Amino acid sequence: MMKRAQKAFLSILLSAALLAGCASGAESGASQPEESSAEASEGLFDGEEEGGEDGADTGIPGVGSEENTEETQPGLPEEQKEREWTEEDYSRAMAKRNQEYDAANTVITSEEGISPADPKEYTLLIYMVGSDLESRGGKGSRDMKEIEEAGIDYSRTNVVIYTGGTRKWTADIPCDTNCVVDMSREAGQRVTARTPANADMGAPETLTAFLNYADEYYPAEHTSLIFWDHGGGPLDGYGVDELFNADSLLSGEMDRALAASAFSKKKLDFVGFDA
């Protein structure tokens, strides 16, 4: 009995020593593995580097870190650091957190020159809440790149993505509005419509607005809908909008959104979750 007690005591001492050593190493600046970022690709991607866990500082007052300076802009090309900032630079920086819902921001307006497309055989809609999957790892942008390279026959098919819910996009998509992205178009021309400001992707009205816009501008014999982001099951719902206090769409809200849309009378071929 005495030997077992001595062994147990020695084990406790050894564990304490190991923990103390780990704490000392962390305090002394022991190296930690860096999180890998999405690689920039020609065409869809803008070539910006990924920032830290909370995103790269932007160097813009009031956006990103409160301690931004001209020296803390790791995600920007040198020519952007040296010249005067444009509106496009601001929108490509980082969107603000903790925004308040405004129904006016759910309205989707087409870009100049965009009119409803001719009916096609199939339209695939993707409701993409970027969340931290995009702002920290560029995963939404990577999926768009895979769609770009998939060899889809756009003469018969529409692939339309609605973007929002993330502080920063790796792809060439503004973060200060929600956007309709038409994957059949050339890189740099894929944003065909947008909202006046960020719209809460966890609000049923936002989903309804996208469905109604898609039905009018991308008509097809068959239409399907995919929800892209985190999933929380039947209790916590789908999606985490990091601009609107991690708001999600609950199952009841999805039901209301669909019931209020053009697809209350038309039948979707399927509703899927990449979540």
N, C-alpha and C positions, 0 to 999 in steps of 0.2 A: 504493500500500500504506500509506504514511504517513497519507494522508487518512482511509482506512478505520479505521486504528487510533485516530486522533484522535476520529473520530465515535463509535466504540465506547466510548472513555474518557469522552467527554462524556455519552453515554447512561447509563453507569453512575453518574456523578455526579448526573445529573438524577433517576434512580430513587432514589438514596440520599436526596436532598433531599426528594423527595415522601414517602418513608417516614418520615423524621424529622418532617416537617410533620404527618402523620397521627398519629404517636405523641404529638406535642406537643398536638394538638387533643384527643385522648382524655384526656390527663392533665389538661388544663385544664377538663374537664367539658363537652366538646362534646356537643350534644344528640343523642340516638339515638331512632329511631322506636320508639314503644311498640307492643307486641303487642296486637292487638285481642282483646277478650273477648266471650264469648257474651252476647247481650242477655237480660235477664230478661223472662219472659213471664208474663202473668196465668194462674193455675191451676196449671201444672206447676212453674213456677220460683219460687224463694223470694226473688228480688230482691237476692241478695248480689252484691257486685262481685268481679270476678276479681282475684287478687293478682298478685305478680310471678312470675318463672320458677319459684321454689320454693314458690309458694302464699303467700297472705296470712298474716301472723302472726296468731295467734289470741288472744293475751293470756291463755292458759291455761298455767299452769306445767306443764312436761313435755310439751306438745303444740305442734308447730310449732317456731318458733325458740326457742333457749335464752335469748334476750334479750327475750322478750316482756314488755311492760308494758301498763298500761291505755291508754297513748297509741297503741300499735301494734295496733289492731284495725280496719283499714280495711274489712273485710268484714262488719261488724256494724252493725245499726241503733243509733241513739243510745240508745234505751231499754234495749238489752241491755248497753251499756257501763256504764250507771248503776245497774242493779239487780243483785241477787245471781244468780249463774249457776245454771241448772238442769241436770239430766241431759241434756235435749234439746239445750241449748246446747253441752255438751261433745261429744255425738255428731255435731252438725252442724259442728264445727270441722274438725280435720284428724286423720286416723288416723296412727298411728306407723309409721315405716319399720322394716325389718329385724326383722320379727316371726318367731317360730319356729313351724313347722308343728305343729298339734295335731289329731289325727283327731277328737277330740270336737267341734271347732268346725265340722265339716262337716255335723253333724246339723241338719236344717231343721225348724222347729216352726211350725205355723200360728198366726196371731193368733187371739185369742179370737173365737168366733162364725163362723170360717171352716170350711166343710165342703166335701167334694168337689163339683165342679160336675156338672151333668147332661151326658151325652155330647153333643158337637157334631160338626159335619162336619169341622172342621179346627182343629188347634192348631199355631201357629207359636211355636217356642221360640227365644229369643235369649240366648246365653251372652255377656254383655257385661263384658269386662275393661276397666274404665275407663281405667287407666294414666294417663300424662301427657296423653293426648288429652282426658280429662275434667278432670283437676286443673288443667291450664294453659289449656285452651280451651273446656271445657264441651261438647265435641263429642258425647259420649254423650247428654247431656241435650237437646241440639238434635235429635238423631235421635228421641228419645222424643217431643218436641214435634211433629215431623213425623208420627209415627205417630198421635198424638192428633188431628191435623187431617186425617187421610187418609180419613175417612168409612168406616171399616171396619164391616161388618155383624157386630156382636158376638153377634147371635142365632144365628149359624152358625159363628162363628170365635173362637177364643181367641188372644190375643197375649200371651205370658208372657215377661218378661225377668228374667234372674238377674243381679244386679249385685254387683260387688266389684272389688278390685284397684286402687283409686285412693284417694288421700289425702283427696279432697274431691269431693262432687257439687254441681253447680249446681242440679239438680232437688231436689225435696223428698224426698231419700232419705238415710237415715243412712249415715255412712261407717265406723262402728265395728262393723258387722255386714255379712254378705252378705244380700241381700234378694230375695224373689220379688215381682215387680211385675206386677200384673194390669192391663193397659191398658184393659180393658173397664169398670173401675170409675171412680168420680168422683175428681177430683183431691183429694189429701189422704187418700184411702182405698185407694190402689193397692197399698201394701205389705201382702201377705196372709200372708207367712211370712218368717222370718229365722233366721239361725244365732245361737248364743250369743255369738260374737265373730267377728272376721275369719277367714275360711277362705281358704287358699291357692288361687287360681284356676288355678295351674299344677300342682296335684295332681290325679291322675285320680280320687281318691276324692271330690273336690268336685264334679266333673262328674257322676259316677255318682249322687251324692245328689240333685242337681238333676233329672236325668232320671227317677229313680224317683219323686220327689215330683210332678213334672209329670204323669207317667203316671197316678198315683193321683188327683190333684186336678183335672186338666184332660184327661179322657179324650176321645178323638175318633176318628173313622173314619180320618182322615189326620193324620199328625204330621210336621213338618219341623224341622230344627235349623240355626240360623245362628250362627257364631262371629264375634264383633265385637271388633276391636282391631287391634294391629299384627300383621303376619305376617312370619315369618322363613324360610319355605320348608321343604323336607323336612329340612334339616339342623338349623336352629335352632327349628323348630316355630312354634307360634302363641301369641300373647298375651305381655304383659309386666306381671306383677303387681308394682306398685311398692311394695307393702307387704311382699312376701316375696322380696326380693333379685332382682327382675326375673325371677322364675320363669316358665317357659313350659310349655305342653303340647306334648311331642314327639309325632310320629305314632304311635309305639308306645304312649305313654300314652293317647292318644285311643282307640286300639284296645282297650286294657285297660278303659278306662272304659265304653265302649259294650258290651263283652262282659259286664261285670259288672252292667249295667243291665237294666231291663225290655225294652229294645229289642234285646237279644241274640236274642230270638225274634220280636219284632214288627219290621216293616220300616218304616224312616223313608222318607218320600217323597223327600227329598233332604237332604244335608248341605252347607251353603254357607258361604263365608268372606267376610265384609265386613272385610277385613284388608289 
